[in-house]
Amino acid sequence: MNTQKEFIGGICGTLLSSAGMWADIESIVSIVCAVVGLIITIVTCVVIPVWKKWREAKKDGAIDPDEAEDIANTMKDGIDKINDNIKKEK
């Protein structure tokens, strides 16, 4: 009889422990998804457009001041898009 109660107690303890670990795993997955989403947003709104402008400007071998300004404006526009979306979600 005592062994059966210990066995049931052990099972309940293991189940509660597993439930706690599951909550931790969900938190970790949520954080990872948020970070991946942020990276994707930065890459698609800033890095790729800036890279395309830089590649286009480098075709003639050098980047002149007008092209550099265009690249800087492209980067600023991408950052502004991200900021606008953050403000809309709040």
C-alpha positions, 0 to 999 in steps of 0.5 A: 500500500505504501509503495503504491502511494509513493508510485502515484506520488512519483508519477504526479511529481514527474507530470508537474515537473514536465508541465513546468519544463513545457512552459519553459520550452514555450517561452524559449520558442517564443523568444527565438521566434521573436528574434528570428522575426526581427532579423527577417524584418531588418534584412527585408526592409534595410539590408536587401534594399541597401545592398541592391543600391550599393551593388548598383552604385559599384557597377562603375567602380566607385560610389559618388556622393550622390549615390552614397546619399541615395544609399543612406536615404534607402537605409533611413526609409527602411528604418522608418518603415520598421518604426512605423510598423512598431508604432502601429502595433502599439 
